[in-house]
Amino acid sequence: MDRIIMHYDMDCFYASIEIRDNPKYRGLPLVVGGGVVTTASYEARKYGIHSAMSVFEAKKLCPNLLVIPVDKDKYIKISQQIQRLVLKVTEKVEFIALDEGYVDITDIAKKYDSLDKFAKKFQERIKHHTNLTCSVGIGINKLSAKIGSGINKPGGRYIFNSQMEFATYIGPKDIKIVQGVGKKLRELLNRDEIYKVEDLLPYTFQELVNRYGKSRGELLYLSCRGIDYSEIEYKREIHSIGNENTYRYPLDSDGNIQKELNDIFEYSYQRLLKKELISKTIILKVKYSDGSLITRSKTLSRPTDDKIILFENLELLLEEIEEKPIKLLGISFGNLIKKSIRQLSFF
């Protein structure tokens, strides 16, 4: 493999911490959250409970469900401990959440007899220091590593040694396995009789772009073939530019949400242009009327100020969130660099 990328994902991170700290919870259906489920234990998931579901709905599925309030400070502290452990392996790490990250192990892996031995050693190190388990995926890029870490959860490992191996695995899977394919895009694809990843293969790049838009078309074309050129962003800047609005009366219709989304995006986008910046990451922030707050982000393969590409990726993020009244809506652009600097780099 030219590149060897690992993705680690802590298993039921918040719930696992609470179970670790309170052994009496072990084996019980448990969620961490307030009005909305943040994390569900594996016992709770057997009832169909999942993150972003309202606690009210979750309790209807499991009347004896145990609900633990979120202790964000504790989770952040443990996340920082894990991140320090990972950084002892290499600095080429992109932390994408408190409980997961991408690691470029291209050079490190050569020191081990096999990739599986390295992955196992990594898991044992995390377990020894935190008494928590993680799942690991290793592949030729971020796409294959991310899919791999989800295959044998919890505490599992999966390795893709080539693009062909990954494409063979992903082909028969439901189209929803592709990161970025939310409910709305999936419905569009199903309408065109595209149900599995392999159903995309007969389409050309241009056909997918014409049918689903540039960002979605590119995502679908590359993903079904196991192609992902995105780098591990371990030296990225941590600044962003954007805007958010809080509403006196919650937004409770698709029309109102879309209008506000358009307005905030336009305002933030004009700020991006005015400062002559290009962005690699778009971030959506949503606070629901029940007080729960979520953020979703999408990192592109290359920075841009293309309005269509940025907005299409924002819509992909919107598809991932739960449909219920919204009290706050925010949009920001991250991983910013000066447009002139990016232009010079081409030469």
Order of alpha helices (4+ residues) and beta strands (2+ residues): beta-alpha-beta-beta-alpha-alpha-beta-alpha-beta-beta-alpha-beta-alpha-beta-alpha-alpha-alpha-alpha-beta-alpha-beta-beta-alpha-beta-alpha
